[in-house]
């Protein structure tokens, strides 16, 4: 009996994301490089993922990262889902945890209720005591009654960690965050969500006297300052362990104006307030190093110490890296400083840099097999010119190297890059040495930079960047040298140097591409470090 072989429409992730003509409703598309299936809706170029419509969503109980025995989609480990009926309004502000309260069956805030009491929910943290892990909240909501796109809701979110008998108030919240929700076609009369984190407050004390006994979550709408005339309605509020590499960014080593440091700072995405946490260290104090990552580990390559001694060492640590020190696992092909790093799904790359104390520039491309411990890198090729203090990012198929001291050119290599020379594809803004960099799934960004004259521009290229110049239409808060990492939705600008070293952490929203926002601080004013994350779009989608 004969049969007919059916082949569906297919292409790489980049090719599929570039589709502009709507496909038929229900038509599947196979992404050949990450083995995922999308379904078209028939009305636009928007496609829904057959696995998830968002790889970071908690609503479906999934995240992408390293599990017990595999890398891929994992179940979120959460046992508490706060529903509207779990919240109440206290009859007396001094009796939040007492008997004088009114249960409510919905958390609906209209703009008319500018003085509405905060709605509270209470739970025991005992189920979270078994892991030394951050705790996160994913708030699901909908907007109704106002169809004007662009109007805003300001929602205040509070978390209190208390002993029994304590009363939550304006001064003792362990975490406070205001989410500005902009009304769009995606959240008006539709389910939407955002995250906030109680980072490094695991509800676990060091002894009985410091142990958290009660966790209180509070929500209120600041209707006096927002512009949405309709109603915000809570759908649910899951509380879960932060166990995915995709939820963290790291800034490693660097210089504090006093000395090179071994500090590894960590931020929890979405980082929108507070300070980075410092519980970890490199194997030695180091500055001017490069870095890259797999979906499970971070790698720190080369650098120099406070005495300007160059290193070839490669340090490695496992995500999410709650505490400890990175391990030395191998070496680059030579000693390097002021190189830059990026990665494909299989390999990490250390490119360019200075190979001796006399500032001899190199064009070397060193390649590291990400899955091997104890393996040294191999020199597999060259950049188009010798350079150092450059920045780099990657798409799923290419690595991009932004200029540095050599000028304004942007080099591109095609993975896996076994040999050869990088190709000049275009230009990035002038004076781009010591810039930061990060990427979304569609664009690469070169941020700030400069030598004696610092710049504040955010330059953007569109993948695959065949030719042309970067677009410099956004800015950071101050002209400075810096470093960068990214979540799936934001780029983060980590510390750097303006007129002096700075500690600020800024966020840059990919979807709007507007000016970055200062959100918090590193553990110190740090420059000349290296930043990575566990969110890389290459390794998320293998």
BADREN-122164 format. One record per residue (C-alpha): residue in three letters; x, y, z. Coordinates in steps of 0.25 Angstrom, whole numbers, padded with zeros to 4 digits, always signed. Layout:
residues N
ALAXYZ/...
END
This chain:
residues 542
UNK+0000+0000+0000/UNK+0006+0013-0004/UNK+0007+0026+0005/UNK+0009+0041+0003/UNK+0020+0048+0010/UNK+0016+0062+0015/UNK+0026+0072+0018/UNK+0021+0085+0026/UNK+0027+0099+0023/UNK+0040+0100+0030/UNK+0052+0109+0033/UNK+0062+0114+0043/UNK+0057+0122+0055/UNK+0063+0134+0048/UNK+0056+0131+0035/UNK+0043+0128+0042/UNK+0043+0141+0050/UNK+0045+0149+0037/UNK+0032+0144+0031/UNK+0023+0156+0027/UNK+0012+0149+0019/UNK+0001+0143+0028/UNK+0000+0128+0027/UNK-0013+0120+0027/UNK-0020+0119+0040/UNK-0015+0106+0047/UNK-0003+0104+0037/UNK+0009+0099+0045/UNK+0023+0103+0043/UNK+0035+0095+0047/UNK+0048+0102+0052/UNK+0059+0094+0047/UNK+0070+0099+0057/UNK+0063+0098+0070/UNK+0053+0087+0067/UNK+0040+0094+0071/UNK+0027+0095+0064/UNK+0019+0108+0062/UNK+0004+0110+0058/UNK+0000+0122+0050/UNK-0013+0129+0054/UNK-0017+0133+0039/UNK-0018+0148+0042/UNK-0004+0153+0044/UNK+0010+0148+0044/UNK+0008+0145+0059/UNK+0010+0130+0062/UNK+0007+0122+0075/UNK+0018+0112+0080/UNK+0012+0098+0080/UNK+0020+0096+0093/UNK+0017+0109+0100/UNK+0014+0123+0095/UNK+0025+0128+0104/UNK+0036+0120+0108/UNK+0037+0127+0122/UNK+0022+0126+0126/UNK+0018+0121+0139/UNK+0003+0120+0135/UNK+0006+0107+0128/UNK+0016+0103+0140/UNK+0028+0103+0131/UNK+0042+0109+0130/UNK+0054+0106+0121/UNK+0067+0102+0128/UNK+0074+0091+0135/UNK+0066+0080+0142/UNK+0070+0068+0150/UNK+0074+0060+0138/UNK+0072+0068+0125/UNK+0073+0082+0119/UNK+0060+0087+0113/UNK+0046+0091+0118/UNK+0044+0088+0133/UNK+0032+0089+0143/UNK+0032+0101+0152/UNK+0033+0096+0166/UNK+0022+0104+0173/UNK+0011+0100+0182/UNK+0004+0113+0185/UNK-0005+0120+0175/UNK-0012+0132+0182/UNK-0026+0134+0176/UNK-0034+0146+0177/UNK-0043+0139+0188/UNK-0030+0137+0196/UNK-0029+0153+0198/UNK-0036+0161+0208/UNK-0038+0176+0212/UNK-0035+0178+0227/UNK-0046+0185+0235/UNK-0035+0192+0243/UNK-0021+0195+0238/UNK-0016+0190+0251/UNK-0022+0177+0250/UNK-0017+0172+0237/UNK-0013+0158+0243/UNK-0025+0158+0254/UNK-0039+0155+0253/UNK-0045+0168+0248/UNK-0045+0167+0233/UNK-0054+0164+0221/UNK-0052+0153+0211/UNK-0054+0157+0197/UNK-0056+0149+0185/UNK-0049+0158+0175/UNK-0038+0168+0174/UNK-0043+0178+0164/UNK-0038+0192+0165/UNK-0045+0204+0157/UNK-0039+0217+0156/UNK-0050+0223+0165/UNK-0044+0216+0177/UNK-0032+0225+0179/UNK-0032+0222+0194/UNK-0036+0207+0194/UNK-0029+0199+0204/UNK-0018+0189+0201/UNK-0023+0175+0198/UNK-0015+0165+0206/UNK-0013+0150+0205/UNK-0005+0142+0216/UNK+0002+0129+0214/UNK+0012+0120+0222/UNK+0026+0119+0216/UNK+0029+0105+0222/UNK+0028+0099+0208/UNK+0040+0108+0203/UNK+0049+0105+0215/UNK+0055+0093+0208/UNK+0063+0100+0197/UNK+0073+0111+0198/UNK+0066+0118+0186/UNK+0060+0131+0182/UNK+0045+0133+0182/UNK+0037+0139+0171/UNK+0023+0144+0168/UNK+0016+0143+0154/UNK+0004+0152+0155/UNK-0007+0149+0144/UNK-0017+0160+0142/UNK-0027+0166+0131/UNK-0031+0181+0128/UNK-0046+0184+0125/UNK-0055+0196+0123/UNK-0045+0205+0115/UNK-0040+0201+0101/UNK-0030+0213+0100/UNK-0017+0207+0097/UNK-0006+0215+0104/UNK-0013+0218+0117/UNK-0006+0213+0129/UNK-0009+0206+0142/UNK+0001+0207+0154/UNK+0000+0195+0163/UNK+0007+0194+0176/UNK+0012+0181+0180/UNK+0017+0178+0195/UNK+0023+0166+0202/UNK+0025+0165+0217/UNK+0033+0154+0224/UNK+0028+0154+0238/UNK+0028+0147+0251/UNK+0014+0144+0257/UNK+0009+0156+0264/UNK+0016+0166+0255/UNK+0007+0176+0247/UNK+0011+0179+0232/UNK+0012+0194+0230/UNK+0019+0204+0221/UNK+0033+0203+0228/UNK+0035+0188+0230/UNK+0032+0182+0216/UNK+0043+0173+0211/UNK+0040+0176+0197/UNK+0032+0187+0190/UNK+0030+0189+0175/UNK+0021+0198+0166/UNK+0018+0192+0153/UNK+0013+0202+0142/UNK+0004+0194+0133/UNK+0002+0200+0119/UNK-0011+0196+0113/UNK-0009+0189+0099/UNK-0017+0180+0090/UNK-0010+0168+0098/UNK-0016+0172+0112/UNK-0029+0179+0109/UNK-0040+0168+0111/UNK-0029+0158+0111/UNK-0020+0150+0121/UNK-0006+0156+0123/UNK+0004+0155+0134/UNK+0017+0161+0139/UNK+0027+0156+0150/UNK+0034+0162+0162/UNK+0044+0155+0171/UNK+0047+0154+0186/UNK+0061+0152+0182/UNK+0071+0146+0193/UNK+0060+0146+0203/UNK+0057+0131+0204/UNK+0047+0132+0216/UNK+0058+0124+0223/UNK+0065+0129+0235/UNK+0078+0125+0241/UNK+0072+0122+0254/UNK+0058+0121+0261/UNK+0059+0136+0265/UNK+0060+0140+0250/UNK+0051+0130+0244/UNK+0040+0136+0235/UNK+0027+0130+0240/UNK+0017+0138+0232/UNK+0018+0144+0218/UNK+0008+0155+0214/UNK+0006+0159+0200/UNK-0001+0173+0198/UNK-0007+0179+0185/UNK-0012+0193+0183/UNK-0015+0202+0171/UNK-0010+0216+0171/UNK-0022+0221+0164/UNK-0018+0236+0167/UNK-0006+0235+0158/UNK-0010+0226+0146/UNK-0018+0229+0134/UNK-0026+0216+0131/UNK-0040+0219+0134/UNK-0045+0204+0134/UNK-0043+0193+0144/UNK-0030+0185+0147/UNK-0034+0170+0151/UNK-0025+0160+0158/UNK-0026+0146+0152/UNK-0016+0138+0160/UNK-0002+0140+0167/UNK+0006+0128+0167/UNK+0018+0127+0177/UNK+0030+0119+0172/UNK+0044+0115+0173/UNK+0054+0122+0164/UNK+0061+0110+0159/UNK+0063+0113+0144/UNK+0076+0119+0139/UNK+0068+0128+0130/UNK+0064+0136+0142/UNK+0078+0142+0145/UNK+0089+0151+0141/UNK+0103+0152+0146/UNK+0114+0162+0147/UNK+0128+0156+0150/UNK+0141+0162+0155/UNK+0145+0176+0150/UNK+0152+0188+0157/UNK+0147+0197+0168/UNK+0157+0208+0167/UNK+0165+0201+0178/UNK+0168+0187+0173/UNK+0163+0176+0164/UNK+0152+0168+0171/UNK+0147+0153+0170/UNK+0133+0157+0173/UNK+0121+0151+0165/UNK+0109+0159+0166/UNK+0095+0153+0162/UNK+0082+0160+0159/UNK+0069+0153+0158/UNK+0060+0156+0146/UNK+0052+0164+0144/UNK+0061+0173+0152/UNK+0053+0186+0155/UNK+0058+0190+0168/UNK+0068+0187+0179/UNK+0083+0183+0179/UNK+0090+0171+0173/UNK+0094+0160+0182/UNK+0108+0156+0185/UNK+0110+0142+0190/UNK+0120+0136+0180/UNK+0134+0138+0175/UNK+0144+0135+0163/UNK+0156+0126+0166/UNK+0165+0139+0167/UNK+0162+0154+0167/UNK+0162+0158+0152/UNK+0158+0170+0143/UNK+0158+0172+0128/UNK+0153+0157+0125/UNK+0143+0152+0115/UNK+0131+0143+0118/UNK+0121+0134+0111/UNK+0111+0123+0115/UNK+0104+0110+0112/UNK+0089+0108+0116/UNK+0095+0102+0129/UNK+0108+0109+0132/UNK+0116+0122+0132/UNK+0130+0123+0127/UNK+0140+0134+0130/UNK+0153+0135+0121/UNK+0166+0141+0123/UNK+0168+0155+0129/UNK+0178+0162+0138/UNK+0180+0164+0152/UNK+0183+0176+0160/UNK+0198+0175+0157/UNK+0195+0174+0142/UNK+0199+0160+0141/UNK+0191+0154+0129/UNK+0184+0140+0131/UNK+0180+0129+0121/UNK+0171+0122+0131/UNK+0156+0118+0129/UNK+0147+0118+0141/UNK+0133+0111+0141/UNK+0121+0112+0150/UNK+0108+0105+0149/UNK+0095+0113+0148/UNK+0088+0118+0156/UNK+0100+0118+0165/UNK+0094+0122+0179/UNK+0108+0122+0186/UNK+0122+0118+0185/UNK+0134+0120+0176/UNK+0136+0117+0161/UNK+0145+0106+0158/UNK+0157+0107+0148/UNK+0155+0096+0137/UNK+0165+0100+0126/UNK+0173+0110+0118/UNK+0172+0119+0106/UNK+0182+0117+0095/UNK+0190+0129+0101/UNK+0189+0139+0112/UNK+0179+0150+0109/UNK+0172+0162+0114/UNK+0162+0172+0109/UNK+0156+0161+0100/UNK+0141+0159+0098/UNK+0133+0146+0098/UNK+0120+0141+0092/UNK+0115+0127+0089/UNK+0107+0117+0080/UNK+0099+0105+0085/UNK+0112+0097+0085/UNK+0124+0106+0086/UNK+0128+0118+0094/UNK+0138+0128+0087/UNK+0149+0138+0093/UNK+0153+0148+0082/UNK+0163+0159+0080/UNK+0170+0165+0093/UNK+0184+0168+0097/UNK+0193+0156+0099/UNK+0205+0163+0107/UNK+0207+0175+0116/UNK+0212+0183+0105/UNK+0198+0184+0099/UNK+0201+0176+0087/UNK+0187+0175+0080/UNK+0182+0161+0074/UNK+0172+0156+0064/UNK+0171+0142+0070/UNK+0158+0134+0071/UNK+0159+0124+0082/UNK+0148+0113+0083/UNK+0143+0106+0095/UNK+0135+0093+0095/UNK+0124+0097+0105/UNK+0120+0083+0109/UNK+0135+0079+0113/UNK+0141+0080+0127/UNK+0156+0082+0127/UNK+0157+0085+0112/UNK+0166+0096+0107/UNK+0162+0105+0095/UNK+0166+0104+0081/UNK+0171+0116+0072/UNK+0162+0114+0060/UNK+0163+0127+0053/UNK+0164+0142+0053/UNK+0156+0155+0053/UNK+0157+0164+0041/UNK+0167+0173+0049/UNK+0175+0173+0062/UNK+0167+0179+0073/UNK+0164+0179+0088/UNK+0153+0186+0097/UNK+0142+0182+0088/UNK+0128+0177+0090/UNK+0121+0165+0084/UNK+0107+0158+0084/UNK+0101+0146+0076/UNK+0089+0142+0069/UNK+0086+0127+0067/UNK+0095+0126+0055/UNK+0105+0137+0056/UNK+0114+0144+0065/UNK+0116+0159+0064/UNK+0128+0167+0069/UNK+0127+0182+0070/UNK+0140+0189+0067/UNK+0148+0193+0080/UNK+0160+0200+0079/UNK+0162+0197+0064/UNK+0151+0206+0059/UNK+0136+0205+0056/UNK+0135+0192+0048/UNK+0126+0181+0052/UNK+0131+0167+0049/UNK+0122+0154+0047/UNK+0126+0139+0048/UNK+0116+0128+0044/UNK+0115+0117+0054/UNK+0122+0107+0057/UNK+0134+0115+0051/UNK+0144+0104+0049/UNK+0154+0113+0042/UNK+0156+0125+0034/UNK+0155+0140+0036/UNK+0143+0148+0041/UNK+0135+0156+0031/UNK+0133+0171+0032/UNK+0118+0174+0030/UNK+0117+0188+0034/UNK+0119+0199+0045/UNK+0115+0202+0059/UNK+0116+0216+0065/UNK+0130+0222+0067/UNK+0138+0221+0079/UNK+0131+0208+0083/UNK+0143+0202+0091/UNK+0139+0197+0105/UNK+0125+0197+0101/UNK+0114+0187+0108/UNK+0106+0178+0099/UNK+0094+0169+0099/UNK+0084+0163+0090/UNK+0069+0160+0088/UNK+0064+0149+0078/UNK+0064+0159+0067/UNK+0075+0170+0070/UNK+0088+0172+0075/UNK+0092+0184+0084/UNK+0105+0191+0086/UNK+0104+0201+0098/UNK+0112+0213+0103/UNK+0127+0212+0102/UNK+0138+0222+0099/UNK+0152+0225+0104/UNK+0155+0239+0109/UNK+0141+0243+0103/UNK+0130+0234+0108/UNK+0117+0232+0100/UNK+0103+0229+0104/UNK+0097+0223+0091/UNK+0091+0210+0090/UNK+0094+0205+0076/UNK+0085+0194+0070/UNK+0087+0184+0058/UNK+0077+0175+0052/UNK+0080+0160+0050/UNK+0086+0155+0042/UNK+0092+0168+0038/UNK+0097+0166+0024/UNK+0102+0180+0022/UNK+0100+0195+0027/UNK+0102+0203+0039/UNK+0096+0201+0053/UNK+0084+0210+0058/UNK+0087+0219+0070/UNK+0074+0224+0074/UNK+0074+0221+0089/UNK+0082+0225+0101/UNK+0086+0221+0115/UNK+0086+0230+0127/UNK+0100+0235+0126/UNK+0112+0234+0116/UNK+0120+0223+0121/UNK+0128+0210+0118/UNK+0120+0198+0123/UNK+0116+0183+0122/UNK+0103+0177+0119/UNK+0094+0164+0120/UNK+0080+0161+0116/UNK+0067+0154+0120/UNK+0056+0150+0109/UNK+0050+0164+0110/UNK+0061+0174+0115/UNK+0075+0177+0113/UNK+0083+0181+0126/UNK+0094+0191+0127/UNK+0103+0187+0138/UNK+0112+0197+0145/UNK+0124+0203+0138/UNK+0132+0216+0138/UNK+0128+0230+0134/UNK+0136+0241+0141/UNK+0139+0230+0152/UNK+0134+0216+0154/UNK+0119+0214+0155/UNK+0110+0204+0162/UNK+0097+0206+0155/UNK+0089+0195+0148/UNK+0080+0200+0137/UNK+0069+0193+0129/UNK+0065+0194+0114/UNK+0052+0189+0109/UNK+0054+0182+0096/UNK+0039+0184+0091/UNK+0040+0199+0092/UNK+0055+0202+0090/UNK+0054+0215+0098/UNK+0064+0221+0108/UNK+0069+0212+0119/UNK+0064+0213+0133/UNK+0073+0212+0146/UNK+0067+0201+0154/UNK+0077+0198+0165/UNK+0092+0196+0168/UNK+0103+0185+0168/UNK+0110+0182+0181/UNK+0120+0193+0178/UNK+0124+0203+0168/UNK+0131+0193+0157/UNK+0137+0195+0144/UNK+0145+0186+0134/UNK+0137+0173+0139/UNK+0129+0163+0130/UNK+0114+0161+0129/UNK+0106+0149+0125/UNK+0093+0142+0127/UNK+0086+0129+0126/UNK+0076+0134+0116/UNK+0084+0133+0103/UNK+0074+0131+0092/UNK+0083+0121+0085/UNK+0083+0112+0097/UNK+0069+0114+0100/UNK+0064+0109+0087/UNK+0073+0097+0084/
END
